[in-house]
Amino acid sequence: MPAIQLTPAQRKDKRADAHHLDPVVLIGGEGLTPAVRKEVDAALNAHGLIKVRVFSDERDTREAILASLADELNAAPIQHIGKLLVLWRPIPPKEKAEREDRMPGPKVVKVLKFSRSGNHRPQVKKLKVLGNQRLTAGGEVKRAKKRMTSIKKTAAT
C-alpha cells in the first residue's frame, strides 16, 4: 500500500499536533521486526498520530524505517527529527453494535448512610433502581413523574 500524501500545510498542522506527544513505540537493536510493525499498526489504529523512537545512530537506517513503515502501514510520514519519527494515519471509524433492546434496565446501586457522630462505620444499602426511577440525594428511590401536557392541547384533540 502506498503512503498517504499530504500537502505541506497539512503536514505542518500534524507536526504541531505531535509536538507534545511522547513516543509510543520504541525500536531497538533488532530493527524493524514483525512485532514492531504490529505494534505501530495498533498504535496508529488507536491514536492516529504517533511518535516512534529509533535507537539507531545511522540516519539512513532511520529514514529507511520511516519509509518502510509509511508504505507498509498506509501511513503518512510527517517528520523525522533526530531519533524520533512521526507517523499519521486516519483513525478507522469504530463499528457500533446494533441493539434493539435499548431500554434502560434495572441497576443495583449502593447507598452509604454515614453516622452523625462519625465514629461508626457507614451503613451500606443496596437498592435496585429501575429504568423509570431515580435516586435522590437523601438515598430515596423516586419514580419518574408522568409528563404534564397542556390542558389546551388535550382539549383540542
Secondary structure, DSSP 8 states (H G I E B T S, - for coil): -------HHHHHHHHHHHTT--EEEEE-TT-S-HHHHHHHHHHHHHHSEEEEEE--S-HHHHHHHHHHHHHHTT-EEEEEETTEEEEE-----------S------EEEEEEE--SSS-S--EEEEEEE-TTEEE-TTS-EEE-------HHHHHH-
